[in-house]
Amino acid sequence: MTTENPIPPKLVRTVSFLAHSVFVLGLVFVATIEARAQEGGSGNDTHVLYVETNDHNPGQNAILAYNIDPNDGSLSLLGTFPTRGTGAVNFDSRLGPSDHAQEVILSGDKRFLFAINGGSNTVAVFRVHGNGSLSHVLGSPFPSGGMTPLSLGQAGDKLYVVNGNNNTQANVAPNNTPANYTGFEIKEDGRLEPISGSTVEIASNSNPTQAHISPDKKFLFGIDFFALPYQPQIVPFIPARGSLLESFQIQEDGTLREAPGSPYLPPPSSRLDPSVSESGYLLGLIAHPAERILYAGEVATERLAVYTYDESGRLSLLTDVPLPGAAICWFSFDKDVKHLFSSEAGSNSIGVFDIANPFAPVHIQELPLRLLGHPTASLPGNEFPTLSFQQALDPSGKFLFVVNHAETPNNDYPEGNAIHIMQVQPGGTLVEAAFSPLILPVPSNVKPTGNAILVRPGLPH
């Protein structure tokens, strides 16, 4: 039997001190990451832009991830991440099936990315890794609770999905399955579980467009684009079905309840015919982060509507403002919420509103987006071969990214599937970068959609 040499007390104290120091330094390191993430990070942060290909070829839908250069906003491909699903197709480019927003969103804590599979009726859920790469959570993708998911909104640990039932896959007209708004609980590991009783059904041909959550997470605002039939048809290419504006209260159990007065007819100024109350059209919603204000696009009459809402979610029209662009659709704010940017799909341009007084927007710029190449088939003089759609502002406030998709009869304009990179000027106006747009690596017959931006602190992950 041998006797081991005892460890000197001084050495024990030294090892204990070093272990404690390493533990404390680790806590400081983690706290620094969290603090910088909450503060918006530093100039060394990694910013990643996500765009959905919306590829309607079976099983080929994917998320494209791009690193954003902090100096000029240029993009470099980080990776392509399949959604394990199928995108939606609008085979004859009709109004409605392609008109939606918030197809790709990041969770509030930036741990997860949610994306629709419009052609396979599912929602993909990805875990977001330190460098911005993605991997599916267990069980992803999840059933969307209806047909043709097209918009997502998060309120705390709840995810809300708009199912449009308007996918015209393979020339098959929509069936009679209702469109709906429906809710899911987001579990700690990212899995989605349906919330019992949360589904609100609407007519199958209503073409709902958006699940916009108020900043206080108390309300869900939506637009049923083609909800109200009327006769006769006023404009040949616009269906004779006007819009309804929805306001839902989000209950503690995650169910949805119509707010007082909801749904609402659009403003009289949004009507194609002032004498036909059902002929008003809205598209695009965004709520002011500090005031109870909801902005909406009067898409057929080229105006921006300004609503206020009270503690019950009741909406009241305050005013509306004309603009020179055509087919106002989607919105974003600048970093200081002093300007509002709008996508005008019909004129392929971006509008800028001064909202220093958020109750009285003033239009200050209409910037046409740059076109690359040209379609081989000629188009009528009033049609663009590509349409400006969803927007995302980089959290630095320096860059606005706009997703375009090509819109030609023969799908002969691949240059139209692109991301436009706009540089935000000190006064809030925009300039398109000299190297913009970036053509997306997608088939010419798909319509890419949706975007979201991730910020990761510039520390090792």
TAMORA-V185045 format. One record per residue. N is the residue number from 1. RES is the residue in one small letter. SS is DSSP state (alpha for helix, beta for strand, coil for the rest). OMEGA is omega in degrees with one decimal (999 if undefined). Layout:
N & RES & SS & OMEGA
N & RES & SS & OMEGA
This chain:
1 & m & coil & -178.6
2 & t & coil & 178.9
3 & t & coil & -179.6
4 & e & coil & 177.9
5 & n & coil & 178.2
6 & p & coil & 178.3
7 & i & coil & -178.6
8 & p & coil & 179.5
9 & p & alpha & -179.1
10 & k & alpha & -179.7
11 & l & alpha & 178.0
12 & v & alpha & 179.8
13 & r & alpha & -179.6
14 & t & alpha & 179.4
15 & v & alpha & 178.9
16 & s & alpha & 179.8
17 & f & alpha & -179.4
18 & l & alpha & 179.2
19 & a & alpha & 178.6
20 & h & alpha & -179.0
21 & s & alpha & 179.1
22 & v & alpha & 179.4
23 & f & alpha & -179.4
24 & v & alpha & 178.8
25 & l & alpha & 177.4
26 & g & alpha & 177.2
27 & l & alpha & 179.1
28 & v & alpha & -180.0
29 & f & alpha & 179.6
30 & v & alpha & -179.5
31 & a & alpha & 179.5
32 & t & alpha & 178.1
33 & i & alpha & -177.8
34 & e & alpha & -179.0
35 & a & alpha & -178.5
36 & r & alpha & 176.9
37 & a & alpha & -179.7
38 & q & alpha & -178.1
39 & e & alpha & -179.3
40 & g & coil & 172.9
41 & g & coil & -177.2
42 & s & coil & 179.5
43 & g & coil & 179.8
44 & n & coil & -179.6
45 & d & coil & 174.4
46 & t & beta & 176.5
47 & h & beta & -176.8
48 & v & beta & 176.2
49 & l & beta & 177.3
50 & y & beta & 177.6
51 & v & beta & 179.0
52 & e & beta & -179.7
53 & t & coil & -176.0
54 & n & coil & -179.3
55 & d & coil & -177.1
56 & h & coil & 172.9
57 & n & coil & -170.5
58 & p & coil & 176.2
59 & g & coil & -173.0
60 & q & coil & 178.2
61 & n & coil & -175.3
62 & a & beta & 171.8
63 & i & beta & 173.2
64 & l & beta & 179.8
65 & a & beta & -178.4
66 & y & beta & 168.7
67 & n & beta & -179.4
68 & i & beta & 176.2
69 & d & coil & -175.4
70 & p & coil & -176.7
71 & n & coil & -174.8
72 & d & coil & 179.8
73 & g & coil & 179.5
74 & s & coil & -171.3
75 & l & beta & 173.5
76 & s & beta & -173.5
77 & l & beta & 175.0
78 & l & beta & -179.8
79 & g & beta & 176.6
80 & t & beta & -171.7
81 & f & beta & -177.9
82 & p & beta & 178.5
83 & t & coil & -175.3
84 & r & coil & -179.4
85 & g & coil & -174.0
86 & t & coil & 175.7
87 & g & coil & -179.3
88 & a & coil & 179.0
89 & v & coil & 174.7
90 & n & coil & -163.5
91 & f & coil & -178.9
92 & d & coil & 175.6
93 & s & coil & 177.6
94 & r & coil & 171.2
95 & l & coil & 176.8
96 & g & coil & -174.0
97 & p & coil & -179.2
98 & s & coil & -171.5
99 & d & coil & -179.6
100 & h & coil & -175.1
101 & a & coil & 178.7
102 & q & coil & 177.8
103 & e & coil & 179.6
104 & v & beta & 177.4
105 & i & beta & 172.4
106 & l & beta & 175.0
107 & s & coil & -177.0
108 & g & coil & 179.3
109 & d & coil & 176.5
110 & k & coil & 178.2
111 & r & coil & -173.9
112 & f & beta & 171.8
113 & l & beta & 179.6
114 & f & beta & -178.7
115 & a & beta & -179.0
116 & i & beta & 165.7
117 & n & beta & -171.8
118 & g & coil & -178.4
119 & g & coil & 179.4
120 & s & coil & 169.4
121 & n & coil & 178.9
122 & t & beta & 173.8
123 & v & beta & 176.7
124 & a & beta & 176.3
125 & v & beta & -179.7
126 & f & beta & 165.9
127 & r & beta & -178.3
128 & v & beta & -178.8
129 & h & coil & -171.7
130 & g & coil & -179.9
131 & n & coil & -179.5
132 & g & coil & 177.4
133 & s & coil & -172.5
134 & l & beta & 169.7
135 & s & beta & -176.9
136 & h & beta & 169.3
137 & v & coil & -178.8
138 & l & coil & 178.0
139 & g & coil & -179.0
140 & s & coil & 3.0
141 & p & coil & -176.0
142 & f & beta & 175.6
143 & p & beta & -173.7
144 & s & coil & -178.7
145 & g & coil & 180.0
146 & g & coil & -179.6
147 & m & coil & 177.2
148 & t & coil & 172.8
149 & p & beta & -175.9
150 & l & beta & 178.4
151 & s & beta & -176.6
152 & l & beta & 174.6
153 & g & beta & -178.6
154 & q & beta & 173.5
155 & a & beta & -176.7
156 & g & coil & -179.9
157 & d & coil & 178.9
158 & k & beta & 174.4
159 & l & beta & 179.6
160 & y & beta & -176.8
161 & v & beta & 170.1
162 & v & beta & 175.8
163 & n & beta & -171.1
164 & g & coil & -173.6
165 & n & coil & -179.8
166 & n & coil & 177.5
167 & n & coil & -178.0
168 & t & coil & -178.9
169 & q & alpha & 174.8
170 & a & alpha & 176.8
171 & n & alpha & 178.7
172 & v & coil & -179.0
173 & a & coil & 177.9
174 & p & coil & 178.0
175 & n & coil & -175.2
176 & n & coil & 175.0
177 & t & coil & -177.8
178 & p & coil & 164.4
179 & a & beta & -179.0
180 & n & beta & 164.4
181 & y & beta & -177.3
182 & t & beta & -173.0
183 & g & beta & 177.3
184 & f & beta & 170.5
185 & e & beta & 177.4
186 & i & beta & -179.9
187 & k & coil & -176.2
188 & e & coil & -179.0
189 & d & coil & 176.9
190 & g & coil & 179.5
191 & r & coil & 179.3
192 & l & beta & 175.8
193 & e & beta & -179.0
194 & p & beta & 175.8
195 & i & coil & -177.8
196 & s & coil & 176.7
197 & g & coil & -175.7
198 & s & coil & -174.1
199 & t & coil & 174.3
200 & v & beta & -176.6
201 & e & beta & 173.6
202 & i & beta & -175.9
203 & a & coil & -173.9
204 & s & coil & -179.2
205 & n & coil & -177.6
206 & s & coil & -179.1
207 & n & coil & 173.5
208 & p & beta & -168.4
209 & t & coil & -165.6
210 & q & coil & 171.5
211 & a & coil & -175.1
212 & h & beta & -176.6
213 & i & beta & 178.0
214 & s & coil & -177.6
215 & p & coil & 179.1
216 & d & coil & 176.6
217 & k & coil & -178.2
218 & k & coil & -172.9
219 & f & beta & 170.6
220 & l & beta & 177.5
221 & f & beta & 179.8
222 & g & beta & 176.1
223 & i & beta & 169.4
224 & d & beta & -165.5
225 & f & beta & -176.0
226 & f & beta & -171.7
227 & a & beta & -169.3
228 & l & beta & 178.3
229 & p & beta & 174.5
230 & y & coil & 179.1
231 & q & coil & -6.6
232 & p & coil & 175.5
233 & q & coil & -173.2
234 & i & coil & 179.0
235 & v & coil & -172.3
236 & p & coil & -173.9
237 & f & coil & 177.1
238 & i & coil & -179.8
239 & p & coil & -179.8
240 & a & coil & 177.1
241 & r & beta & -176.8
242 & g & beta & -171.7
243 & s & beta & 167.6
244 & l & beta & 176.5
245 & l & beta & -176.0
246 & e & beta & 171.8
247 & s & beta & -179.5
248 & f & beta & 168.9
249 & q & beta & 175.9
250 & i & beta & -177.8
251 & q & coil & -178.5
252 & e & coil & -180.0
253 & d & coil & 177.4
254 & g & coil & 177.2
255 & t & coil & -177.7
256 & l & beta & 177.6
257 & r & beta & 178.4
258 & e & beta & 175.7
259 & a & coil & 178.8
260 & p & coil & 178.2
261 & g & coil & -177.6
262 & s & coil & 0.1
263 & p & coil & -174.0
264 & y & beta & 168.3
265 & l & beta & 174.8
266 & p & coil & 179.8
267 & p & coil & 176.7
268 & p & alpha & -178.9
269 & s & alpha & 179.1
270 & s & alpha & -174.0
271 & r & beta & 172.4
272 & l & coil & 176.1
273 & d & coil & -177.1
274 & p & coil & -177.7
275 & s & coil & -179.0
276 & v & coil & -173.0
277 & s & alpha & -179.8
278 & e & alpha & -171.8
279 & s & alpha & 176.1
280 & g & beta & -176.0
281 & y & coil & 175.9
282 & l & coil & 174.1
283 & l & coil & 177.8
284 & g & coil & 179.4
285 & l & beta & 169.7
286 & i & beta & -178.5
287 & a & beta & 177.7
288 & h & coil & -175.7
289 & p & coil & -176.0
290 & a & coil & -179.7
291 & e & coil & 176.8
292 & r & coil & -178.6
293 & i & beta & 175.0
294 & l & beta & 176.7
295 & y & beta & -179.7
296 & a & beta & 179.8
297 & g & beta & 171.5
298 & e & beta & -161.9
299 & v & coil & -176.8
300 & a & coil & -175.9
301 & t & coil & 170.9
302 & e & coil & 177.8
303 & r & beta & 174.5
304 & l & beta & 179.6
305 & a & beta & 179.5
306 & v & beta & 177.1
307 & y & beta & 164.7
308 & t & beta & 176.2
309 & y & beta & -175.9
310 & d & coil & -175.0
311 & e & coil & 177.1
312 & s & coil & -176.3
313 & g & coil & 177.9
314 & r & coil & -178.1
315 & l & beta & 175.5
316 & s & beta & 178.7
317 & l & beta & 179.4
318 & l & beta & -178.3
319 & t & beta & 167.1
320 & d & beta & -169.2
321 & v & beta & 178.0
322 & p & beta & 175.2
323 & l & coil & -175.7
324 & p & coil & -179.3
325 & g & coil & -177.9
326 & a & coil & 176.4
327 & a & coil & 176.4
328 & i & beta & -172.7
329 & c & beta & -166.3
330 & w & beta & -168.2
331 & f & beta & 165.2
332 & s & beta & 177.0
333 & f & beta & 168.5
334 & d & coil & -171.6
335 & k & coil & -177.0
336 & d & coil & 180.0
337 & v & coil & 174.2
338 & k & coil & 179.6
339 & h & beta & 177.3
340 & l & beta & 178.5
341 & f & beta & -179.7
342 & s & beta & 173.9
343 & s & beta & 175.3
344 & e & beta & -173.2
345 & a & alpha & -175.3
346 & g & alpha & 177.5
347 & s & alpha & -178.8
348 & n & coil & -177.3
349 & s & beta & 177.4
350 & i & beta & 176.3
351 & g & beta & 177.0
352 & v & beta & 176.6
353 & f & beta & 170.1
354 & d & beta & 178.6
355 & i & coil & 172.9
356 & a & coil & 165.1
357 & n & coil & -171.8
358 & p & coil & 179.5
359 & f & coil & -176.4
360 & a & coil & -179.6
361 & p & coil & 177.0
362 & v & beta & 179.8
363 & h & beta & -176.4
364 & i & beta & -179.2
365 & q & beta & 169.9
366 & e & beta & -172.0
367 & l & beta & 175.3
368 & p & beta & 178.4
369 & l & coil & -175.8
370 & r & coil & 176.0
371 & l & coil & 173.1
372 & l & coil & 178.9
373 & g & coil & 179.2
374 & h & coil & 176.7
375 & p & coil & -178.9
376 & t & coil & 178.2
377 & a & coil & 179.9
378 & s & coil & 178.7
379 & l & coil & 173.5
380 & p & coil & -174.5
381 & g & coil & -177.7
382 & n & coil & -179.8
383 & e & coil & 175.8
384 & f & coil & 178.0
385 & p & coil & 179.0
386 & t & beta & -174.0
387 & l & beta & 174.7
388 & s & beta & -176.8
389 & f & beta & -168.7
390 & q & beta & -177.1
391 & q & beta & 170.2
392 & a & beta & 177.3
393 & l & beta & 173.5
394 & d & coil & -177.7
395 & p & coil & 173.8
396 & s & coil & -177.2
397 & g & coil & -173.6
398 & k & coil & -171.5
399 & f & beta & 172.5
400 & l & beta & -179.4
401 & f & beta & -176.9
402 & v & beta & 177.8
403 & v & beta & 174.3
404 & n & beta & 166.8
405 & h & beta & -177.3
406 & a & beta & -176.4
407 & e & coil & 178.2
408 & t & coil & -175.3
409 & p & coil & -175.1
410 & n & coil & -177.5
411 & n & coil & -173.6
412 & d & coil & -178.0
413 & y & coil & -178.3
414 & p & alpha & 179.1
415 & e & alpha & 179.4
416 & g & alpha & 175.2
417 & n & coil & -166.9
418 & a & beta & 170.6
419 & i & beta & 175.4
420 & h & beta & -175.7
421 & i & beta & -176.9
422 & m & beta & 177.5
423 & q & beta & -176.0
424 & v & beta & -178.9
425 & q & coil & -177.5
426 & p & coil & -179.8
427 & g & coil & 177.8
428 & g & coil & 177.2
429 & t & coil & -173.3
430 & l & beta & 171.3
431 & v & beta & 176.9
432 & e & beta & -178.5
433 & a & coil & -177.0
434 & a & coil & -177.2
435 & f & coil & -179.9
436 & s & coil & 2.8
437 & p & coil & 173.4
438 & l & beta & -179.8
439 & i & beta & -177.8
440 & l & coil & -179.5
441 & p & coil & -178.8
442 & v & coil & 175.2
443 & p & coil & -175.2
444 & s & coil & -177.1
445 & n & coil & 174.7
446 & v & coil & -179.4
447 & k & coil & -179.1
448 & p & coil & -171.4
449 & t & beta & 170.9
450 & g & beta & 175.0
451 & n & beta & 176.6
452 & a & beta & -177.3
453 & i & beta & 178.7
454 & l & beta & 171.8
455 & v & beta & 174.7
456 & r & beta & 178.5
457 & p & coil & -176.0
458 & g & coil & 176.1
459 & l & coil & 177.8
460 & p & coil & -179.0
461 & h & coil & 999
